[in-house]
Amino acid sequence: MAKDGILSAEMVSEGMVHQERLVNRLQHMYRSLSLSGHNLSDVSVLSNYVHLQKLILPHNQIKDLSCVSHMPCLVILDASHNEISTFFDFEPPKKLKVKHGTLIWQNKLKADLSEIYQNEITGLEQCYRLTHLSLAHNKISRISGLDGLPLTYLCLRGNQLQKIDGLENVKSLQVLDLSLNRVTCLTGLQSLQLLCSINLEKNQISEIHECKHIHNLLLLRDLNLLENPLQEQPNYRLAVIFLLQHLTMLDQEVVTAEEKVTSVNKYDPPMDLVAARDHMTNLVYQLMQPQVLFDSTLPSVDSPYPLLVLTGPQGCGKRELVHRLCQEFCDYFCYGVSHATREPYSGEENGIDYHFINEEDFQNMIRMGKFIQTMQYKGHRFGLSRDTIEGAAREGLACCVHMELEGALSLKKSCFKPRFILVIPSQEEIYISHLKSRGLYTPAQIDAAVSRIDLYIRTNERHPGFFDNVVPCGNERKRFVTEEFYHNLPTPWRDIWILLMDFMIMIVKVGGTLASFLCSQTVCYYNVLQTRVQVKQQIDEITSLKSIHYTFSLITACIRETQLPNICVYLST
């Protein structure tokens, strides 16, 4: 023990851990000194030991550390459990430089100032080489005074912090220990892009969504949230792993690849996986019902019940196209009204646009095996019931429906073999203007709808054949033959147009698609009067797609025989 608390040269010699001779071999260079628990209060004698690199002085009664100003080589300082009133009331060592300002060596200082019972952080502003700092077990309630320091390690364990601020400018920080505090939120860490380890054990974080504040810290690998209230929430671990996919350690346990995949499948599953789950659910409940022979069951598997599906982004006009198709060709198509749990928009009618029901009724229909396809979109449930399709089949009509991509994925897994037509906006500005003009969507909903255009395009590119045809839209007149277009035709030409529509309907009936014919940029020549009767008789006799080539030949032959001028009808999208 030191006499009167004063450190003597003899005690320094006894506490030296490592010494070397200088180049002149006449003096010794002391590099490390450890004097823990010696009741020291005066260590001014250390001013003479200018070559010290490591100084360990915990558990003493030291109040003044000005001697450190004379140690330009000091790397590690441990002054914890002393009576220091300010952290550094001295001039810290300066960088060593040669002429022209070229830096040849820069000291890195480690300071352990634990349990000195300080209320705030002061006196560190000039410590330009401080990389490791421990202020554990003090009474610090606010982080300050660390701006611009090159800290890579910071320990504030066992203080009285309630929020994290004052670290925005400590850009080099890699390891942060905030355990045993009262922290309730994680704001204030967003800018620390080099953080790789955060210890928040025994704090007051109660909400999982707080992890969103550190979602963009891509180097973060180790996170400790043990003994926080949020651990009591169901599926806590999977939820945190989902938000922080780059983690390798959570709560001192290794994060496995299986957990990462499971978390994604639970909180943001791929659309195909969701469709498979919905199909599995609907199929199981269907099998639990009494089995009957449906009207949509046809004699041959090679000729499935015709089902036409128009899909595309919200507000692209697919529903209007379906309605127009079913109205103008009511002898061939029947509109399939889906069920929806959302409230009707202005102008929508129950039973015509959708069957609007509540969530409880929708779930009851699922359990009764009523649906062959269900999907969830923007928090609402949509479904196509078996009764809808059977009602159309009972009347001898093809069922025509519209849905989003999620519904198409689910329906594609059913027993039906629908023809899918993608209606995609070709001009984004016109599409946005159309959505705004409807007055039904908020700016956020419009942005979400526009963003899904790329989703449909990627699906079409990555899965060739998923859509039977793609119909670019951007102008209502180009999407469908409007009444204005029809009535502006000369009277004889209207007969030609009707004939052409009849022919396209025939293609749909035998397994093709109306849009596949509309999308092909084909110039068709017809005679006004003599052709229609002859072709119509042949169309009624066609029963397979193999006869389509023959029908084209028949039309061409009839055109050659007529003496009337040929009419050119150019079909394009």
C-alpha positions in Angstrom: 0.0 0.0 0.0 1.2 3.5 -0.7 2.2 5.7 2.2 -0.2 8.6 2.5 -1.6 7.6 -0.9 1.5 9.0 -2.7 2.9 6.8 -5.5 6.7 6.4 -5.2 9.4 5.4 -7.7 9.9 2.1 -5.8 6.2 1.2 -6.2 6.4 2.0 -9.9 9.4 -0.4 -10.3 7.4 -3.1 -8.6 4.3 -2.5 -10.7 6.1 -2.5 -14.0 5.0 -5.4 -16.2 7.2 -4.9 -19.3 10.4 -3.0 -19.7 13.0 -2.6 -22.5 16.3 -1.0 -23.0 16.5 2.1 -25.1 18.7 2.2 -28.2 21.6 3.7 -26.2 21.4 0.7 -23.8 22.0 3.1 -20.9 18.3 3.6 -19.8 15.3 1.3 -19.4 12.0 2.0 -21.1 8.9 1.1 -19.0 6.0 0.2 -21.3 3.3 -1.1 -18.9 2.3 -0.3 -15.3 -0.4 -1.9 -13.2 -1.2 -0.6 -9.7 -4.7 -1.8 -8.9 -6.1 -1.4 -5.4 -3.2 0.5 -3.7 -5.2 3.3 -2.2 -3.3 5.8 -4.4 -4.4 9.4 -4.5 -1.3 11.1 -5.9 0.3 9.7 -9.0 2.2 12.8 -10.2 5.5 10.8 -10.2 4.3 9.2 -13.4 5.1 12.4 -15.3 8.6 11.1 -15.5 7.6 7.8 -17.3 7.1 9.2 -20.7 7.3 5.9 -22.6 4.4 4.2 -20.9 1.9 2.6 -23.3 -0.4 0.9 -20.9 -1.5 2.3 -17.6 -3.8 0.3 -15.3 -4.9 2.2 -12.1 -8.3 0.9 -11.1 -9.7 0.8 -7.5 -7.8 3.7 -6.1 -8.6 7.2 -4.8 -7.1 9.2 -7.6 -8.6 12.6 -8.4 -6.0 14.0 -10.8 -4.6 12.4 -13.9 -2.7 15.3 -15.4 0.4 13.2 -15.5 -1.0 11.5 -18.6 -0.2 14.7 -20.5 3.4 13.6 -20.4 2.8 10.2 -22.0 2.7 10.6 -25.8 2.9 6.8 -26.3 0.0 5.9 -24.1 -2.3 3.4 -25.7 -4.5 2.0 -22.9 -5.7 3.7 -19.8 -7.8 2.1 -17.0 -8.8 4.5 -14.3 -12.0 2.9 -13.3 -13.2 2.9 -9.7 -11.5 6.2 -8.7 -12.6 9.6 -7.6 -12.0 11.5 -10.8 -14.4 14.5 -11.2 -13.8 15.1 -14.9 -12.6 12.5 -17.4 -9.6 14.4 -18.8 -8.7 17.7 -17.2 -5.4 17.5 -19.0 -4.0 18.0 -22.5 -4.1 14.6 -24.3 -1.1 13.4 -26.1 -0.7 14.8 -29.6 -0.1 13.0 -32.9 3.6 12.5 -33.9 4.4 14.0 -37.2 7.4 14.5 -39.4 8.1 17.5 -41.5 5.6 18.5 -44.2 2.8 17.2 -41.9 3.0 13.6 -43.0 1.5 11.3 -40.3 3.8 8.4 -39.5 2.2 7.0 -36.3 -1.0 7.7 -34.5 -1.6 6.5 -31.0 -4.9 4.8 -30.3 -6.1 5.3 -26.7 -8.3 3.0 -24.7 -9.9 4.4 -21.6 -11.8 2.5 -18.9 -13.6 5.0 -16.7 -16.1 2.7 -15.2 -17.7 3.3 -11.8 -16.4 6.8 -11.2 -20.0 7.9 -10.6 -20.3 10.7 -13.2 -23.7 12.2 -14.2 -22.5 13.3 -17.7 -19.7 12.9 -20.1 -17.3 15.8 -20.2 -13.6 16.4 -20.9 -13.3 14.1 -23.8 -13.6 16.6 -26.6 -9.8 16.8 -27.3 -9.1 13.0 -27.2 -8.6 12.6 -30.9 -7.1 9.2 -30.5 -9.6 7.6 -28.2 -11.0 4.5 -29.8 -12.1 2.4 -26.9 -14.1 4.0 -24.1 -15.9 2.4 -21.1 -18.2 4.4 -18.9 -19.9 1.5 -17.4 -21.8 1.7 -14.1 -22.0 5.4 -13.7 -25.0 7.7 -13.4 -25.0 9.0 -17.0 -28.5 9.9 -18.2 -27.6 11.6 -21.5 -25.0 10.9 -24.1 -23.0 14.0 -25.0 -19.4 15.2 -25.6 -18.5 12.4 -28.0 -18.9 14.2 -31.3 -16.0 13.6 -33.7 -14.2 11.1 -31.6 -12.8 8.1 -33.4 -14.5 5.6 -31.1 -14.9 2.0 -32.3 -15.9 0.6 -29.0 -18.2 2.3 -26.5 -19.5 0.8 -23.3 -22.3 2.6 -21.4 -23.5 -0.4 -19.4 -25.3 0.1 -16.2 -26.2 3.8 -16.5 -29.5 5.7 -16.5 -30.0 6.2 -20.2 -33.6 6.4 -21.4 -33.0 7.2 -25.1 -30.1 7.0 -27.5 -29.0 10.3 -28.8 -25.7 12.1 -29.1 -24.1 9.4 -31.1 -25.0 10.7 -34.6 -21.5 12.0 -35.3 -19.6 9.0 -33.9 -19.4 7.5 -37.3 -16.6 5.0 -36.6 -18.5 3.2 -33.8 -18.5 -0.6 -34.3 -19.4 -2.0 -30.9 -22.0 -0.5 -28.6 -22.9 -1.7 -25.1 -26.1 -0.1 -23.7 -27.1 -3.0 -21.4 -28.6 -2.4 -17.9 -30.2 1.0 -18.8 -33.7 2.2 -19.3 -33.7 2.6 -23.1 -37.2 2.3 -24.7 -36.6 3.1 -28.3 -33.8 2.6 -30.9 -33.9 6.0 -32.6 -30.5 7.6 -32.8 -28.6 4.6 -34.3 -29.7 5.0 -37.9 -26.6 6.9 -39.0 -24.0 4.5 -37.4 -23.4 2.5 -40.6 -20.3 0.7 -39.2 -22.1 -0.8 -36.2 -21.6 -4.6 -36.1 -22.6 -5.4 -32.4 -25.3 -3.9 -30.1 -25.9 -5.0 -26.6 -29.3 -3.9 -25.2 -29.8 -6.5 -22.6 -32.1 -5.6 -19.6 -33.6 -2.4 -21.0 -37.2 -1.3 -21.5 -37.8 -2.0 -25.3 -41.3 -3.2 -25.7 -42.1 -3.0 -29.4 -40.6 -5.2 -32.1 -41.1 -2.4 -34.7 -38.3 -0.5 -33.0 -35.9 -2.8 -34.9 -36.9 -0.9 -38.0 -34.6 1.9 -36.9 -31.6 -0.3 -37.3 -32.8 -2.1 -40.4 -30.4 -0.3 -42.7 -27.3 -1.1 -40.6 -26.1 -3.7 -43.0 -22.9 -4.5 -41.1 -24.9 -5.4 -37.9 -24.3 -9.0 -37.0 -24.8 -9.3 -33.3 -27.8 -8.0 -31.4 -28.7 -8.8 -27.8 -32.2 -8.0 -26.6 -32.4 -10.4 -23.7 -34.7 -9.4 -20.8 -36.6 -6.7 -22.7 -40.4 -6.6 -22.6 -40.6 -7.2 -26.4 -39.4 -10.8 -25.8 -42.9 -11.6 -24.4 -44.5 -11.0 -27.8 -45.5 -14.0 -29.9 -43.0 -15.1 -32.5 -40.6 -12.4 -31.2 -37.4 -14.1 -32.5 -38.8 -14.7 -36.0 -40.1 -11.1 -36.2 -36.7 -9.6 -35.3 -34.9 -11.9 -37.7 -37.2 -10.9 -40.5 -36.6 -7.2 -39.9 -32.8 -7.8 -39.6 -31.9 -10.4 -42.2 -28.2 -9.7 -41.9 -28.0 -10.9 -38.2 -25.8 -13.9 -37.4 -26.3 -13.7 -33.6 -29.5 -12.8 -31.7 -29.7 -12.9 -28.0 -26.4 -14.8 -27.8 -27.7 -17.6 -30.1 -26.7 -18.3 -33.7 -29.3 -17.2 -36.3 -29.7 -20.2 -38.7 -30.5 -20.1 -42.4 -33.7 -22.1 -41.6 -34.9 -19.3 -39.2 -34.3 -16.6 -41.9 -36.3 -18.5 -44.5 -39.1 -19.3 -42.0 -39.3 -15.6 -41.0 -39.6 -14.5 -44.6 -42.3 -17.1 -45.3 -44.2 -15.9 -42.2 -44.0 -12.2 -42.6 -43.4 -11.5 -46.3 -43.9 -14.8 -48.1 -43.5 -15.0 -51.9 -46.8 -14.7 -53.8 -46.5 -18.2 -55.1 -46.2 -19.6 -51.6 -49.2 -17.6 -50.5 -51.2 -18.9 -53.5 -50.1 -22.5 -52.7 -51.3 -22.1 -49.1 -54.7 -20.6 -50.2 -55.2 -23.3 -52.7 -54.3 -26.0 -50.2 -56.8 -24.5 -47.7 -59.6 -24.3 -50.2 -58.9 -27.8 -51.6 -59.0 -29.4 -48.1 -62.3 -27.7 -47.3 -63.7 -28.7 -50.7 -62.8 -32.4 -50.1 -64.7 -32.2 -46.8 -67.9 -31.5 -48.6 -70.3 -34.0 -50.3 -68.9 -34.7 -53.7 -71.1 -34.0 -56.7 -70.7 -33.9 -60.5 -70.3 -30.3 -61.4 -71.8 -28.6 -64.5 -68.3 -27.4 -65.4 -67.1 -31.0 -65.8 -66.8 -31.7 -69.5 -66.5 -35.2 -71.1 -62.9 -34.9 -72.1 -59.9 -33.6 -70.1 -58.5 -32.2 -73.4 -61.5 -29.8 -73.5 -61.6 -28.1 -70.1 -64.3 -25.7 -69.2 -63.5 -22.3 -70.8 -62.5 -19.7 -68.2 -61.2 -16.4 -69.3 -59.2 -14.3 -66.7 -58.1 -10.7 -67.2 -55.5 -9.6 -64.8 -53.5 -6.4 -64.3 -52.7 -3.5 -61.9 -55.5 -1.8 -60.0 -57.6 0.6 -62.2 -56.1 -0.6 -65.5 -59.6 -1.2 -66.9 -59.7 -5.0 -66.7 -63.1 -5.0 -65.0 -64.6 -2.6 -67.5 -63.3 -4.9 -70.3 -64.8 -7.9 -68.7 -68.2 -6.2 -68.3 -68.1 -4.9 -71.9 -67.2 -8.3 -73.2 -70.0 -10.0 -71.3 -72.5 -7.4 -72.4 -71.8 -7.4 -76.1 -71.3 -11.1 -76.4 -73.8 -12.3 -73.8 -74.5 -15.5 -75.9 -71.0 -16.7 -75.1 -69.7 -15.1 -71.9 -71.1 -14.7 -68.4 -69.5 -12.4 -65.9 -68.2 -14.1 -62.8 -68.9 -12.0 -59.8 -66.3 -12.5 -57.1 -66.7 -12.0 -53.3 -64.9 -9.1 -51.5 -64.6 -8.0 -47.9 -63.9 -4.4 -48.6 -66.5 -1.6 -48.7 -68.0 -0.8 -52.2 -66.5 2.1 -54.0 -68.7 4.9 -55.3 -70.8 3.6 -58.1 -70.3 -0.1 -57.4 -73.3 -2.3 -56.9 -73.5 -5.4 -54.7 -74.0 -8.5 -56.8 -72.9 -6.8 -60.0 -69.4 -5.7 -59.4 -68.7 -7.8 -56.3 -70.6 -9.7 -53.7 -69.6 -7.5 -50.7 -69.5 -9.5 -47.5 -67.8 -9.1 -44.1 -64.7 -11.0 -43.0 -66.6 -13.4 -40.8 -68.9 -14.5 -43.7 -65.9 -14.8 -45.9 -64.2 -17.2 -43.5 -67.3 -19.2 -43.1 -67.5 -19.6 -46.9 -63.9 -20.9 -46.9 -64.7 -23.4 -44.2 -67.7 -24.6 -46.2 -65.5 -25.2 -49.2 -67.2 -22.5 -51.4 -64.1 -21.0 -53.0 -61.8 -22.3 -55.6 -59.6 -19.2 -55.4 -58.9 -16.7 -52.6 -56.4 -13.9 -52.2 -55.6 -11.0 -50.0 -54.9 -7.6 -51.4 -54.4 -4.4 -49.4 -55.8 -5.9 -46.2 -59.0 -7.2 -47.9 -60.0 -10.7 -49.0 -61.2 -11.6 -52.4 -62.5 -14.9 -53.7 -64.0 -16.7 -56.7 -66.7 -19.2 -55.6 -67.4 -22.5 -57.3 -71.1 -21.5 -57.4 -70.2 -18.5 -59.7 -68.5 -20.7 -62.2 -71.1 -23.4 -62.0 -73.8 -20.8 -62.6 -72.2 -19.8 -65.9 -71.6 -23.4 -66.9 -75.2 -24.3 -66.2 -76.3 -21.7 -68.8 -73.8 -23.0 -71.3 -71.6 -19.9 -71.1 -67.9 -19.4 -70.6 -67.1 -17.6 -67.3 -65.1 -14.4 -67.6 -63.5 -12.9 -64.5 -60.9 -10.3 -63.5 -58.4 -10.4 -60.6 -55.0 -9.2 -59.4 -51.8 -11.3 -59.9 -52.2 -12.9 -56.5 -55.5 -14.3 -57.5 -54.2 -15.5 -60.8 -51.4 -17.5 -59.1 -54.0 -19.2 -56.9 -56.5 -20.0 -59.7 -53.6 -21.4 -61.8 -53.2 -24.2 -59.2 -56.9 -25.2 -59.3 -58.4 -27.9 -61.4 -59.4 -25.4 -64.1 -57.2 -24.4 -67.0 -58.0 -20.7 -67.5 -56.7 -18.5 -70.2 -54.9 -15.5 -68.7 -54.7 -12.1 -70.4 -52.5 -9.5 -68.9 -53.8 -5.9 -69.2 -50.8 -3.7 -68.6 -50.6 0.1 -68.8 -48.3 1.2 -71.6 -48.0 4.8 -70.6 -47.5 5.5 -66.9 -48.6 9.2 -67.1 -52.0 8.3 -68.7 -52.4 5.5 -66.1 -51.7 7.9 -63.2 -54.1 10.5 -64.6 -56.8 7.8 -65.0 -56.4 6.8 -61.3 -56.6 10.3 -60.1 -59.7 11.1 -62.2 -61.6 8.3 -60.6 -61.3 10.1 -57.2 -61.2 6.8 -55.3 -57.5 6.4 -54.3 -55.2 8.3 -52.1 -51.7 9.4 -53.4 -50.2 6.5 -51.5 -52.6 4.0 -53.1 -51.8 5.4 -56.6 -48.1 5.1 -56.0 -48.6 1.5 -54.8 -50.6 0.7 -57.9 -48.0 2.2 -60.3 -45.2 0.3 -58.5 -47.0 -3.0 -59.3 -46.6 -2.4 -63.1 -43.0 -3.6 -62.8 -44.2 -6.6 -60.8 -46.5 -7.7 -63.7 -43.8 -7.0 -66.3 -41.2 -9.1 -64.3 -43.7 -11.9 -63.9 -44.3 -12.0 -67.6 -40.6 -11.9 -68.4 -39.4 -14.4 -65.8 -42.3 -16.9 -66.4 -42.8 -17.2 -70.2 -46.2 -18.7 -70.9 -47.8 -17.6 -67.6 -50.0 -15.2 -69.5 -51.5 -16.4 -72.8 -51.3 -12.8 -74.1 -50.4 -9.3 -73.1 -52.7 -6.4 -74.0 -51.0 -3.0 -73.5 -53.5 -0.4 -72.5 -53.2 3.4 -72.2 -56.1 4.4 -74.4 -59.6 3.2 -73.8 -60.3 3.1 -77.5 -57.3 0.8 -78.1 -58.3 -1.6 -75.4 -61.7 -2.4 -76.7 -64.0 -1.5 -79.6 -66.1 1.3 -78.2 -69.6 2.1 -79.2 -68.4 5.3 -80.7 -66.1 3.3 -83.0 -68.9 0.9 -84.0 -71.5 3.5 -84.7 -69.0 5.6 -86.8 -68.5 2.7 -89.2 -70.5 2.7 -92.4 -73.5 0.4 -92.1 -72.1 -2.4 -94.4 -68.9 -2.4 -92.4 -70.8 -3.0 -89.1 -71.8 -6.4 -90.5 -68.2 -7.2 -91.2 -67.3 -6.3 -87.7 -70.0 -8.5 -86.3 -68.8 -11.4 -88.4 -65.3 -10.9 -87.2 -66.4 -10.9 -83.6 -68.4 -14.1 -84.2 -65.3 -15.7 -85.5 -63.2 -14.7 -82.5 -65.9 -16.0 -80.1 -65.6 -19.3 -81.9 -61.9 -19.4 -81.1 -62.6 -18.8 -77.4 -65.2 -21.6 -77.4 -62.8 -24.2 -78.7 -60.0 -23.3 -76.3 -58.3 -20.2 -77.7 -58.6 -16.7 -76.3 -60.4 -13.6 -77.6 -57.3 -11.5 -76.7 -55.0 -13.8 -78.6 -56.8 -12.9 -81.8 -57.1 -9.3 -80.9 -53.4 -9.0 -80.1 -52.2 -10.5 -83.4 -51.7 -7.6 -85.8 -53.6 -9.2 -88.6 -55.1 -7.6 -91.7 -58.4 -9.4 -92.4 -60.3 -8.8 -95.7 -63.9 -9.5 -95.9 -66.6 -9.0 -98.4 -69.5 -7.0 -97.2 -72.5 -9.1 -98.1 -71.6 -12.4 -99.7 -69.1 -13.6 -97.1 -71.0 -13.5 -93.8 -73.6 -16.1 -94.4 -71.1 -18.6 -95.9 -68.5 -18.2 -93.1 -71.1 -18.2 -90.4 -72.4 -21.6 -91.5 -68.9 -23.0 -91.4 -68.1 -21.5 -88.0 -71.1 -23.2 -86.5 -69.8 -26.6 -87.6 -66.2 -26.1 -86.2 -65.5 -28.2 -83.2 -61.7 -28.1 -82.8 -58.8 -25.7 -83.2 -57.6 -27.8 -86.1 -60.4 -26.3 -88.2 -59.2 -22.7 -87.7 -56.8 -22.9 -90.6 -59.5 -24.2 -92.9 -61.8 -21.3 -91.9 -59.2 -18.8 -92.8 -58.8 -20.4 -96.2 -62.6 -20.3 -96.6 -62.7 -16.6 -95.8 -60.0 -15.9 -98.3 -61.7 -17.9 -101.0 -65.0 -16.0 -100.5 -63.2 -12.7 -100.7 -61.7 -13.6 -104.0 -65.1 -14.4 -105.5 -66.8 -11.2 -104.5 -67.0 -8.2 -106.8 -67.5 -5.7 -104.1 -64.5 -3.6 -102.7 -62.6 -5.3 -100.0 -62.7 -3.9 -96.6 -59.6 -3.6 -94.5 -60.0 -3.9 -90.8 -56.7 -3.5 -88.9 -56.7 -4.9 -85.4 -54.0 -3.9 -83.1 -53.6 -3.2 -79.4 
